[in-house]
Amino acid sequence: MFAHWLRPKKNIEPPQPVSHKVATTTPIHCSLKDNIAYIERSVGYSADIIFRESTFHAIGKPIVIIYTDGLVDVTTINDFIMRSLMTDSVIADPEDDPLIVMQSYTLAIGEINQVSDMESLLNHVLSGDSVILIEGSSVGIAANTKGWKDRGVTETNVETVIRGPREAFSESIRTNTALIRRKIKDPNLWLESFQIGQVTKTDMVLIYIQGVARESLVTEVRDRLKNIQIDGVLESSNVEEIIQDQQITVFPTLYNSERPDVIALELMRGKIAILVDGTPFVLIAPALFETFLKASEDYYHRVDISTLIRMLRYAGFLIALLAPSLYVAITTYHQEMIPTSLLISLSAQREGTPFPAFIEALMMEVTFEVLREAALRMPRSVGSALSFVGTLVIGQAAVEAGIISAAMVIVVSITAICSFVFPSYDLSNAIRILRFPMMALAASFGLVGIFIGLLVLVMHLNSLQSFGVPYLSPFAPLQLDKQRDALFRLPFQATFSRIRGMHSNKDTKRKPL
């Protein structure tokens, strides 16, 4: 047999798309010619699907090796498949089962699986495996030859730290599971694999520590993942949007991180990690409000420094949410609360400004959000320059032109700075949205409107759940024994704990870290 590429034939119409509503299975034919023709039609005669014909020397039967160019490691195919199948070191009886001979005596490769239908065969080929078909056999062998290029393990650009590990997840799901295995070497760290997306067939891995994670929680997460019915999953956010408890909320109910140490710590707390192939962001369920105000660096500094920084984050949360609305409410309705000297200074600044405080705040907030979005979308070399121009030149020019008061620029600047103190970008997005209705309530009703807004916000947060766990745990319902790692951080040996309702009852006395 000569090795060659099978090129598409002319004047042959491509196959019609198959409906995903009907699950059908097509068995593998005993004829190589029929199998090759079927696969060619199924992939639309795509040029990256390679058919390498050869002869299995141990049996003397024709074979074909099918793989996707660019998704495989060509060296593995040449050295561990082709050389093994074409060598004469193994001579078998022609009457022997070629599959047994190939699996037991010939193939020098680690992971192999049998495939008996065309759907599984195409799934393996399009996932980076190589499938070997033998003339006269209705069963093929899928060998793990994945070898596409990826970023590798690099430093994170989002969750930066001064002290702590610098490694971050990549887009390869196997690299990510290996990074977690390096952190947790316990055999009770269990991994379950899924494929989601009828078109993309995206690989997913569910990770938890058996005996630490509550079994009902594992079952709930597993069932939600299996019930996903969607054509494609391109990023973990697609999965997050489908499996979260509440759809109508600005607050994230699943946590995501690209740091292996963060995921390892959450797993040891009894939570569950969801890895999606093609993205470096790993989901954690359940996610609580206090989780979004913690950083991995909190556990790498001394207790006093970590506690101070965490309290600053909570203060930054209140400032980012309420600073513009408090300024609008006090300057509009409650001038008596301002010291006399400061009130005279503010009145002098606002003299000649054509807009009320609410319109000023609204204009400045919208301008800042536009500048921040523009800086993110522009090239990095230009984005930093745009930030300086927006914050310095435009702000100063607006004050000198009498459009905006200087005090309003200070308030919006402090608000913008505080919105960046959160370790989680998702929580920052929630504050960006809530800031505008709070300003509207302040402009309409003053401090009473802010109080009403905070009351509604607390009620909404108290109604949220993440996979059955109250979102405000351990603050509401109050759990005094879990406060050692909520607002404050006690010494590390007393910090490690699991929120009530997440951990397994069988492992409540597990030794802390």
ZALUM-790103 format. One record per residue (C-alpha): residue number from 1; x, y, z; residue in one letter. Coordinates in nm, 2 decimals, always signed. Layout:
! residues N
  num       X       Y       Z  residu
  NUM       X       Y       Z       A
...
! end
This chain:
! residues 513
  num       X       Y       Z  residu
    1   +0.00   +0.00   +0.00       M
    2   +0.12   +0.35   -0.08       F
    3   +0.06   +0.62   +0.17       A
    4   -0.13   +0.91   +0.02       H
    5   -0.39   +1.18   +0.09       W
    6   -0.74   +1.10   -0.02       L
    7   -0.85   +1.41   -0.21       R
    8   -1.22   +1.51   -0.25       P
    9   -1.39   +1.40   -0.56       K
   10   -1.54   +1.64   -0.80       K
   11   -1.91   +1.68   -0.87       N
   12   -2.01   +1.52   -0.54       I
   13   -2.24   +1.72   -0.31       E
   14   -2.14   +1.76   +0.05       P
   15   -2.35   +1.58   +0.31       P
   16   -2.66   +1.75   +0.44       Q
   17   -2.64   +1.86   +0.80       P
   18   -2.78   +1.61   +1.04       V
   19   -3.04   +1.72   +1.29       S
   20   -2.92   +1.71   +1.65       H
   21   -3.26   +1.63   +1.79       K
   22   -3.24   +1.26   +1.68       V
   23   -2.94   +1.07   +1.83       A
   24   -2.84   +0.80   +1.58       T
   25   -2.55   +0.56   +1.58       T
   26   -2.38   +0.44   +1.27       T
   27   -2.17   +0.12   +1.32       P
   28   -1.82   +0.10   +1.17       I
   29   -1.81   -0.11   +0.85       H
   30   -1.58   -0.40   +0.79       C
   31   -1.46   -0.24   +0.47       S
   32   -1.19   +0.03   +0.49       L
   33   -1.30   +0.18   +0.16       K
   34   -1.66   +0.23   +0.29       D
   35   -1.54   +0.37   +0.62       N
   36   -1.31   +0.62   +0.45       I
   37   -1.58   +0.73   +0.21       A
   38   -1.83   +0.78   +0.50       Y
   39   -1.58   +0.98   +0.71       I
   40   -1.49   +1.20   +0.41       E
   41   -1.86   +1.28   +0.35       R
   42   -1.92   +1.35   +0.72       S
   43   -1.64   +1.60   +0.74       V
   44   -1.71   +1.76   +0.41       G
   45   -1.38   +1.64   +0.25       Y
   46   -1.19   +1.87   +0.49       S
   47   -0.82   +1.89   +0.40       A
   48   -0.70   +1.87   +0.76       D
   49   -0.84   +1.52   +0.81       I
   50   -0.55   +1.29   +0.72       I
   51   -0.60   +0.92   +0.61       F
   52   -0.27   +0.73   +0.62       R
   53   -0.30   +0.39   +0.47       E
   54   -0.05   +0.11   +0.55       S
   55   -0.03   -0.26   +0.63       T
   56   -0.03   -0.42   +0.97       F
   57   +0.28   -0.64   +0.93       H
   58   +0.21   -0.87   +1.23       A
   59   -0.12   -0.99   +1.06       I
   60   -0.06   -0.88   +0.71       G
   61   -0.39   -0.68   +0.68       K
   62   -0.45   -0.33   +0.54       P
   63   -0.51   -0.06   +0.79       I
   64   -0.57   +0.32   +0.78       V
   65   -0.47   +0.57   +1.05       I
   66   -0.71   +0.88   +1.07       I
   67   -0.61   +1.20   +1.25       Y
   68   -0.66   +1.57   +1.23       T
   69   -0.36   +1.77   +1.12       D
   70   -0.27   +2.04   +1.38       G
   71   -0.44   +1.86   +1.68       L
   72   -0.20   +1.57   +1.70       V
   73   +0.17   +1.52   +1.79       D
   74   +0.31   +1.40   +1.46       V
   75   +0.62   +1.26   +1.64       T
   76   +0.40   +1.03   +1.85       T
   77   +0.22   +0.90   +1.54       I
   78   +0.55   +0.83   +1.36       N
   79   +0.75   +0.68   +1.65       D
   80   +0.48   +0.50   +1.85       F
   81   +0.21   +0.41   +1.60       I
   82   +0.35   +0.39   +1.25       M
   83   +0.68   +0.23   +1.35       R
   84   +0.51   -0.01   +1.58       S
   85   +0.26   -0.12   +1.32       L
   86   +0.51   -0.15   +1.03       M
   87   +0.78   -0.34   +1.21       T
   88   +0.83   -0.71   +1.18       D
   89   +0.93   -0.76   +1.54       S
   90   +0.59   -0.92   +1.62       V
   91   +0.47   -1.20   +1.40       I
   92   +0.12   -1.34   +1.48       A
   93   -0.11   -1.60   +1.34       D
   94   -0.33   -1.46   +1.06       P
   95   -0.62   -1.62   +1.24       E
   96   -0.56   -1.42   +1.56       D
   97   -0.78   -1.12   +1.65       D
   98   -0.59   -0.82   +1.50       P
   99   -0.73   -0.59   +1.77       L
  100   -0.58   -0.81   +2.05       I
  101   -0.25   -0.83   +1.87       V
  102   -0.24   -0.46   +1.81       M
  103   -0.34   -0.36   +2.17       Q
  104   -0.14   -0.62   +2.36       S
  105   +0.18   -0.67   +2.15       Y
  106   +0.22   -0.39   +1.90       T
  107   +0.12   -0.04   +1.99       L
  108   +0.38   +0.13   +2.21       A
  109   +0.14   +0.41   +2.33       I
  110   -0.01   +0.47   +2.67       G
  111   -0.38   +0.54   +2.63       E
  112   -0.59   +0.35   +2.38       I
  113   -0.97   +0.29   +2.36       N
  114   -1.19   +0.08   +2.13       Q
  115   -1.46   +0.25   +1.92       V
  116   -1.74   +0.07   +1.75       S
  117   -1.95   +0.35   +1.59       D
  118   -1.88   +0.64   +1.36       M
  119   -2.00   +0.91   +1.60       E
  120   -1.74   +0.81   +1.86       S
  121   -1.48   +0.77   +1.59       L
  122   -1.53   +1.12   +1.46       L
  123   -1.54   +1.26   +1.81       N
  124   -1.20   +1.10   +1.89       H
  125   -1.05   +1.22   +1.56       V
  126   -1.17   +1.58   +1.60       L
  127   -1.05   +1.58   +1.96       S
  128   -0.69   +1.51   +1.87       G
  129   -0.68   +1.13   +1.89       D
  130   -0.57   +0.90   +1.61       S
  131   -0.80   +0.62   +1.51       V
  132   -0.68   +0.30   +1.35       I
  133   -0.91   +0.09   +1.14       L
  134   -0.84   -0.26   +1.02       I
  135   -0.97   -0.43   +0.71       E
  136   -1.24   -0.68   +0.81       G
  137   -1.29   -0.55   +1.16       S
  138   -1.59   -0.34   +1.27       S
  139   -1.41   -0.21   +1.58       V
  140   -1.14   +0.06   +1.57       G
  141   -0.87   +0.17   +1.81       I
  142   -0.84   +0.53   +1.93       A
  143   -0.49   +0.63   +2.05       A
  144   -0.42   +0.94   +2.25       N
  145   -0.20   +1.15   +2.03       T
  146   -0.31   +1.50   +2.14       K
  147   -0.04   +1.76   +2.08       G
  148   -0.17   +2.10   +1.98       W
  149   +0.02   +2.42   +2.07       K
  150   -0.09   +2.61   +2.38       D
  151   +0.04   +2.90   +2.59       R
  152   +0.18   +2.68   +2.86       G
  153   +0.20   +2.78   +3.22       V
  154   +0.25   +3.15   +3.24       T
  155   +0.20   +3.43   +3.50       E
  156   -0.15   +3.56   +3.56       T
  157   -0.23   +3.90   +3.43       N
  158   -0.56   +3.95   +3.62       V
  159   -0.51   +3.81   +3.97       E
  160   -0.16   +3.95   +4.04       T
  161   +0.01   +3.91   +4.37       V
  162   +0.32   +4.04   +4.54       I
  163   +0.38   +3.72   +4.74       R
  164   +0.26   +3.38   +4.63       G
  165   +0.27   +3.14   +4.33       P
  166   +0.29   +3.31   +3.99       R
  167   +0.16   +3.02   +3.78       E
  168   -0.18   +3.05   +3.61       A
  169   -0.41   +2.81   +3.42       F
  170   -0.39   +2.78   +3.04       S
  171   -0.64   +2.69   +2.77       E
  172   -0.54   +2.32   +2.79       S
  173   -0.77   +2.13   +3.02       I
  174   -0.51   +1.86   +3.09       R
  175   -0.25   +2.12   +3.19       T
  176   -0.50   +2.27   +3.43       N
  177   -0.59   +1.94   +3.59       T
  178   -0.22   +1.87   +3.63       A
  179   -0.17   +2.21   +3.81       L
  180   -0.44   +2.12   +4.06       I
  181   -0.29   +1.77   +4.11       R
  182   +0.04   +1.93   +4.19       R
  183   -0.13   +2.13   +4.47       K
  184   -0.35   +1.84   +4.61       I
  185   -0.19   +1.50   +4.60       K
  186   -0.47   +1.33   +4.79       D
  187   -0.62   +1.03   +4.61       P
  188   -0.96   +1.15   +4.72       N
  189   -0.93   +1.43   +4.46       L
  190   -1.18   +1.29   +4.21       W
  191   -1.22   +1.40   +3.85       L
  192   -1.53   +1.34   +3.63       E
  193   -1.52   +1.41   +3.26       S
  194   -1.81   +1.54   +3.04       F
  195   -1.87   +1.66   +2.69       Q
  196   -2.11   +1.95   +2.65       I
  197   -2.22   +2.12   +2.33       G
  198   -2.38   +1.93   +2.05       Q
  199   -2.17   +2.11   +1.79       V
  200   -1.85   +2.20   +1.98       T
  201   -1.84   +1.89   +2.20       K
  202   -1.64   +2.08   +2.46       T
  203   -1.45   +1.88   +2.72       D
  204   -1.53   +1.96   +3.08       M
  205   -1.40   +1.82   +3.41       V
  206   -1.58   +1.82   +3.75       L
  207   -1.33   +1.82   +4.04       I
  208   -1.40   +1.77   +4.41       Y
  209   -1.25   +1.60   +4.71       I
  210   -1.44   +1.29   +4.80       Q
  211   -1.54   +1.30   +5.17       G
  212   -1.49   +1.67   +5.20       V
  213   -1.75   +1.80   +4.94       A
  214   -2.11   +1.72   +5.04       R
  215   -2.24   +1.44   +4.82       E
  216   -2.58   +1.61   +4.75       S
  217   -2.38   +1.92   +4.63       L
  218   -2.18   +1.70   +4.40       V
  219   -2.49   +1.54   +4.26       T
  220   -2.66   +1.87   +4.21       E
  221   -2.37   +2.02   +4.01       V
  222   -2.33   +1.70   +3.81       R
  223   -2.70   +1.69   +3.72       D
  224   -2.70   +2.06   +3.61       R
  225   -2.40   +2.00   +3.39       L
  226   -2.55   +1.69   +3.23       K
  227   -2.88   +1.87   +3.16       N
  228   -2.71   +2.14   +2.96       I
  229   -2.86   +2.14   +2.61       Q
  230   -2.68   +2.39   +2.39       I
  231   -2.50   +2.38   +2.05       D
  232   -2.17   +2.52   +2.17       G
  233   -1.97   +2.61   +2.48       V
  234   -1.68   +2.84   +2.40       L
  235   -1.59   +2.97   +2.75       E
  236   -1.67   +2.89   +3.11       S
  237   -1.90   +3.19   +3.13       S
  238   -2.14   +3.00   +2.90       N
  239   -2.17   +2.72   +3.15       V
  240   -2.19   +2.97   +3.44       E
  241   -2.49   +3.15   +3.29       E
  242   -2.68   +2.82   +3.24       I
  243   -2.62   +2.64   +3.57       I
  244   -2.64   +2.94   +3.81       Q
  245   -2.94   +2.95   +4.05       D
  246   -3.08   +3.30   +3.97       Q
  247   -3.06   +3.45   +3.62       Q
  248   -3.19   +3.79   +3.71       I
  249   -2.92   +3.94   +3.94       T
  250   -2.62   +4.15   +3.89       V
  251   -2.42   +3.96   +4.15       F
  252   -2.21   +3.66   +4.04       P
  253   -2.33   +3.33   +4.20       T
  254   -2.03   +3.13   +4.07       L
  255   -1.67   +3.23   +4.14       Y
  256   -1.40   +3.20   +3.87       N
  257   -1.02   +3.22   +3.90       S
  258   -0.72   +3.15   +3.69       E
  259   -0.49   +3.07   +3.98       R
  260   -0.44   +2.70   +4.08       P
  261   -0.37   +2.79   +4.45       D
  262   -0.71   +2.96   +4.48       V
  263   -0.89   +2.66   +4.33       I
  264   -0.70   +2.42   +4.55       A
  265   -0.79   +2.62   +4.86       L
  266   -1.16   +2.63   +4.76       E
  267   -1.16   +2.25   +4.70       L
  268   -1.02   +2.19   +5.04       M
  269   -1.31   +2.40   +5.18       R
  270   -1.55   +2.15   +5.03       G
  271   -1.64   +2.33   +4.71       K
  272   -1.65   +2.20   +4.36       I
  273   -1.44   +2.31   +4.06       A
  274   -1.56   +2.31   +3.70       I
  275   -1.29   +2.31   +3.43       L
  276   -1.38   +2.39   +3.06       V
  277   -1.14   +2.32   +2.78       D
  278   -1.03   +2.62   +2.59       G
  279   -1.04   +2.87   +2.88       T
  280   -0.80   +2.95   +3.17       P
  281   -1.08   +3.05   +3.40       F
  282   -1.20   +2.77   +3.64       V
  283   -1.55   +2.79   +3.80       L
  284   -1.61   +2.73   +4.17       I
  285   -1.94   +2.63   +4.31       A
  286   -2.10   +2.74   +4.54       P
  287   -1.98   +3.10   +4.55       A
  288   -2.06   +3.33   +4.84       L
  289   -2.05   +3.71   +4.87       F
  290   -1.75   +3.71   +5.10       E
  291   -1.55   +3.49   +4.86       T
  292   -1.53   +3.78   +4.61       F
  293   -1.37   +4.00   +4.87       L
  294   -1.09   +3.76   +4.95       K
  295   -0.76   +3.73   +4.76       A
  296   -0.51   +3.44   +4.76       S
  297   -0.25   +3.68   +4.90       E
  298   -0.45   +3.71   +5.22       D
  299   -0.31   +3.37   +5.32       Y
  300   +0.05   +3.45   +5.23       Y
  301   +0.09   +3.76   +5.46       H
  302   +0.08   +3.80   +5.83       R
  303   -0.26   +3.80   +6.01       V
  304   -0.25   +4.17   +6.09       D
  305   -0.17   +4.28   +5.74       I
  306   -0.42   +4.04   +5.58       S
  307   -0.70   +4.16   +5.81       T
  308   -0.62   +4.52   +5.75       L
  309   -0.62   +4.48   +5.37       I
  310   -0.95   +4.28   +5.38       R
  311   -1.12   +4.55   +5.59       M
  312   -1.00   +4.80   +5.33       L
  313   -1.17   +4.60   +5.06       R
  314   -1.50   +4.61   +5.25       Y
  315   -1.46   +4.98   +5.30       A
  316   -1.38   +5.02   +4.93       G
  317   -1.69   +4.82   +4.84       F
  318   -1.91   +5.08   +5.03       L
  319   -1.72   +5.38   +4.89       I
  320   -1.75   +5.24   +4.53       A
  321   -2.12   +5.19   +4.58       L
  322   -2.22   +5.49   +4.78       L
  323   -1.97   +5.78   +4.73       A
  324   -2.14   +5.95   +4.43       P
  325   -2.49   +5.90   +4.57       S
  326   -2.39   +6.03   +4.92       L
  327   -2.24   +6.34   +4.76       Y
  328   -2.55   +6.40   +4.55       V
  329   -2.79   +6.35   +4.84       A
  330   -2.60   +6.57   +5.09       I
  331   -2.53   +6.86   +4.85       T
  332   -2.89   +6.86   +4.72       T
  333   -3.10   +6.79   +5.03       Y
  334   -2.89   +6.79   +5.34       H
  335   -2.65   +7.09   +5.33       Q
  336   -2.69   +7.12   +5.71       E
  337   -2.48   +6.81   +5.75       M
  338   -2.18   +6.97   +5.58       I
  339   -1.94   +7.18   +5.80       P
  340   -1.97   +7.55   +5.73       T
  341   -1.63   +7.61   +5.59       S
  342   -1.66   +7.31   +5.36       L
  343   -2.01   +7.42   +5.25       L
  344   -1.88   +7.77   +5.16       I
  345   -1.60   +7.60   +4.95       S
  346   -1.84   +7.37   +4.77       L
  347   -2.08   +7.66   +4.70       S
  348   -1.80   +7.86   +4.55       A
  349   -1.70   +7.57   +4.33       Q
  350   -2.05   +7.51   +4.21       R
  351   -2.11   +7.88   +4.13       E
  352   -2.15   +7.90   +3.76       G
  353   -2.19   +7.53   +3.70       T
  354   -2.49   +7.48   +3.48       P
  355   -2.60   +7.13   +3.60       F
  356   -2.73   +6.99   +3.93       P
  357   -2.51   +6.75   +4.12       A
  358   -2.69   +6.44   +3.99       F
  359   -2.63   +6.54   +3.63       I
  360   -2.26   +6.62   +3.71       E
  361   -2.22   +6.28   +3.87       A
  362   -2.40   +6.10   +3.59       L
  363   -2.18   +6.27   +3.32       M
  364   -1.86   +6.19   +3.51       M
  365   -1.95   +5.83   +3.57       E
  366   -2.05   +5.77   +3.21       V
  367   -1.74   +5.94   +3.09       T
  368   -1.52   +5.73   +3.31       F
  369   -1.69   +5.40   +3.21       E
  370   -1.64   +5.50   +2.84       V
  371   -1.28   +5.57   +2.90       L
  372   -1.22   +5.25   +3.09       R
  373   -1.39   +5.04   +2.82       E
  374   -1.19   +5.22   +2.55       A
  375   -0.87   +5.16   +2.73       A
  376   -0.95   +4.79   +2.75       L
  377   -1.03   +4.75   +2.38       R
  378   -0.74   +4.96   +2.25       M
  379   -0.38   +4.83   +2.21       P
  380   -0.19   +4.83   +2.53       R
  381   +0.06   +5.10   +2.42       S
  382   -0.22   +5.33   +2.34       V
  383   -0.46   +5.23   +2.62       G
  384   -0.23   +5.36   +2.90       S
  385   -0.19   +5.70   +2.72       A
  386   -0.57   +5.72   +2.68       L
  387   -0.61   +5.67   +3.05       S
  388   -0.38   +5.96   +3.13       F
  389   -0.55   +6.18   +2.88       V
  390   -0.90   +6.10   +3.00       G
  391   -0.83   +6.14   +3.37       T
  392   -0.60   +6.44   +3.36       L
  393   -0.66   +6.65   +3.05       V
  394   -1.04   +6.60   +3.02       I
  395   -1.11   +6.63   +3.39       G
  396   -0.90   +6.94   +3.43       Q
  397   -1.05   +7.10   +3.12       A
  398   -1.40   +7.02   +3.24       A
  399   -1.33   +7.19   +3.58       V
  400   -1.17   +7.50   +3.42       E
  401   -1.46   +7.53   +3.17       A
  402   -1.71   +7.54   +3.46       G
  403   -1.90   +7.23   +3.34       I
  404   -1.80   +7.01   +3.64       I
  405   -1.71   +7.11   +3.99       S
  406   -1.37   +7.01   +4.13       A
  407   -1.53   +6.83   +4.43       A
  408   -1.73   +6.61   +4.19       M
  409   -1.40   +6.51   +4.01       V
  410   -1.25   +6.41   +4.34       I
  411   -1.55   +6.20   +4.44       V
  412   -1.57   +6.02   +4.10       V
  413   -1.19   +5.96   +4.11       S
  414   -1.20   +5.81   +4.46       I
  415   -1.50   +5.59   +4.35       T
  416   -1.30   +5.47   +4.04       A
  417   -1.00   +5.38   +4.25       I
  418   -1.21   +5.19   +4.50       C
  419   -1.38   +4.99   +4.22       S
  420   -1.04   +4.83   +4.14       F
  421   -0.96   +4.70   +4.49       V
  422   -1.18   +4.39   +4.45       F
  423   -0.99   +4.07   +4.37       P
  424   -1.29   +3.96   +4.15       S
  425   -1.37   +4.16   +3.84       Y
  426   -1.72   +4.02   +3.84       D
  427   -1.80   +4.20   +4.17       L
  428   -1.66   +4.52   +4.02       S
  429   -1.91   +4.49   +3.73       N
  430   -2.20   +4.45   +3.98       A
  431   -2.10   +4.77   +4.16       I
  432   -2.07   +4.96   +3.83       R
  433   -2.43   +4.87   +3.75       I
  434   -2.57   +4.94   +4.10       L
  435   -2.40   +5.28   +4.13       R
  436   -2.64   +5.44   +3.88       F
  437   -2.98   +5.35   +4.04       P
  438   -2.83   +5.45   +4.38       M
  439   -2.75   +5.80   +4.24       M
  440   -3.10   +5.82   +4.10       A
  441   -3.25   +5.74   +4.44       L
  442   -3.02   +5.99   +4.61       A
  443   -3.13   +6.26   +4.36       A
  444   -3.49   +6.18   +4.41       S
  445   -3.52   +6.12   +4.79       F
  446   -3.19   +6.21   +4.94       G
  447   -3.05   +6.00   +5.22       L
  448   -3.39   +5.83   +5.26       V
  449   -3.36   +5.71   +4.90       G
  450   -3.01   +5.57   +4.97       I
  451   -3.15   +5.39   +5.28       F
  452   -3.43   +5.24   +5.07       I
  453   -3.18   +5.13   +4.80       G
  454   -2.95   +4.96   +5.06       L
  455   -3.25   +4.79   +5.22       L
  456   -3.36   +4.65   +4.88       V
  457   -3.01   +4.55   +4.81       L
  458   -2.96   +4.36   +5.13       V
  459   -3.30   +4.19   +5.09       M
  460   -3.20   +4.08   +4.74       H
  461   -2.86   +3.95   +4.86       L
  462   -3.03   +3.76   +5.14       N
  463   -3.26   +3.60   +4.88       S
  464   -2.98   +3.47   +4.66       L
  465   -2.85   +3.12   +4.69       Q
  466   -2.56   +2.94   +4.52       S
  467   -2.64   +2.57   +4.48       F
  468   -2.86   +2.58   +4.79       G
  469   -2.61   +2.77   +5.01       V
  470   -2.72   +3.12   +5.13       P
  471   -2.52   +3.38   +4.94       Y
  472   -2.45   +3.59   +5.25       L
  473   -2.31   +3.30   +5.45       S
  474   -2.16   +3.32   +5.71       P
  475   -2.31   +3.66   +5.78       F
  476   -2.67   +3.56   +5.72       A
  477   -2.76   +3.32   +5.86       P
  478   -2.50   +3.42   +6.12       L
  479   -2.24   +3.15   +6.19       Q
  480   -2.01   +3.27   +6.47       L
  481   -1.78   +2.98   +6.43       D
  482   -1.72   +3.07   +6.07       K
  483   -1.63   +3.44   +6.13       Q
  484   -1.26   +3.36   +6.17       R
  485   -1.21   +3.39   +5.80       D
  486   -1.49   +3.63   +5.69       A
  487   -1.43   +3.99   +5.78       L
  488   -1.12   +3.91   +5.98       F
  489   -0.85   +3.65   +5.94       R
  490   -0.73   +3.45   +6.24       L
  491   -0.40   +3.26   +6.23       P
  492   -0.37   +3.02   +5.95       F
  493   -0.41   +2.70   +6.16       Q
  494   -0.75   +2.83   +6.28       A
  495   -0.86   +2.98   +5.95       T
  496   -0.94   +2.68   +5.74       F
  497   -1.31   +2.60   +5.77       S
  498   -1.60   +2.50   +5.55       R
  499   -1.93   +2.69   +5.54       I
  500   -2.22   +2.49   +5.70       R
  501   -2.42   +2.32   +5.43       G
  502   -2.12   +2.25   +5.20       M
  503   -1.89   +2.01   +5.37       H
  504   -1.95   +1.64   +5.42       S
  505   -2.09   +1.53   +5.75       N
  506   -1.85   +1.24   +5.74       K
  507   -1.55   +1.47   +5.75       D
  508   -1.63   +1.74   +6.00       T
  509   -1.33   +1.66   +6.21       K
  510   -1.08   +1.66   +5.93       R
  511   -0.75   +1.81   +6.04       K
  512   -0.71   +2.18   +5.94       P
  513   -0.44   +2.29   +5.70       L
! end
